Amino acid sequence: MVGELGRVTGTVGPGLVGEVIVRVRGGAEAFLAYPAEPGERIERGTVVMVTEYQPPRTVYVTSVYA
């Protein structure tokens, strides 16, 4: 899971529980998402990389094109 790319579907940021879609297990799944860098805000449509995974459905992400 760590290192996989995804796309933000619900804004990720301080005080927000965002959402990202990541391709896994031959399909695409939604995960709750938090920013890997404190204070970072990542808008909808941004391509992100998973830096940490907490089962079952939580990921920490960073923007690929920062």
C-alpha positions as CSV (number, residue, x, y, z in Angstrom):
1,M,0.0,0.0,0.0
2,V,2.8,2.5,0.9
3,G,4.1,4.0,-2.3
4,E,0.8,3.5,-4.3
5,L,-0.6,6.5,-6.1
6,G,-4.1,7.8,-5.7
7,R,-6.4,10.8,-6.5
8,V,-8.0,13.0,-3.9
9,T,-11.8,12.9,-4.0
10,G,-12.5,14.8,-0.8
11,T,-10.1,17.6,0.3
12,V,-7.4,16.5,2.7
13,G,-6.2,19.0,5.3
14,P,-6.0,20.1,8.9
15,G,-9.2,19.4,10.7
16,L,-10.6,17.5,7.8
17,V,-11.0,13.8,7.1
18,G,-10.3,13.6,3.4
19,E,-10.8,10.8,0.9
20,V,-8.6,9.3,-1.8
21,I,-9.2,6.6,-4.4
22,V,-6.3,4.1,-4.7
23,R,-6.0,1.3,-7.2
24,V,-5.6,-1.9,-5.2
25,R,-6.4,-5.6,-5.6
26,G,-7.3,-5.2,-9.3
27,G,-9.8,-2.4,-8.6
28,A,-10.2,1.0,-7.1
29,E,-11.0,1.6,-3.4
30,A,-11.8,4.6,-1.3
31,F,-9.7,5.3,1.9
32,L,-10.0,7.9,4.6
33,A,-7.0,10.3,4.2
34,Y,-4.9,12.6,6.3
35,P,-2.0,14.8,5.2
36,A,1.5,13.3,5.8
37,E,2.9,16.8,6.5
38,P,1.1,18.6,9.4
39,G,-0.8,21.7,8.1
40,E,-0.7,20.6,4.4
41,R,-3.9,21.0,2.4
42,I,-4.5,18.9,-0.7
43,E,-7.4,19.8,-2.9
44,R,-9.7,17.4,-4.9
45,G,-8.2,16.0,-8.1
46,T,-4.6,16.1,-6.8
47,V,-2.5,13.0,-7.4
48,V,-1.0,11.8,-4.2
49,M,1.3,9.0,-2.9
50,V,0.5,6.9,0.2
51,T,3.2,7.4,2.8
52,E,1.6,5.4,5.6
53,Y,-1.2,2.9,5.8
54,Q,-3.3,2.1,8.9
55,P,-5.6,-0.8,8.4
56,P,-8.4,-1.2,7.5
57,R,-9.1,2.0,5.6
58,T,-6.9,4.9,6.7
59,V,-3.9,6.4,4.7
60,Y,-1.6,9.3,5.1
61,V,-0.7,11.0,1.8
62,T,1.5,13.6,0.2
63,S,1.1,15.5,-3.0
64,V,3.2,14.0,-5.9
65,Y,3.6,17.4,-7.6
66,A,4.4,19.6,-4.6
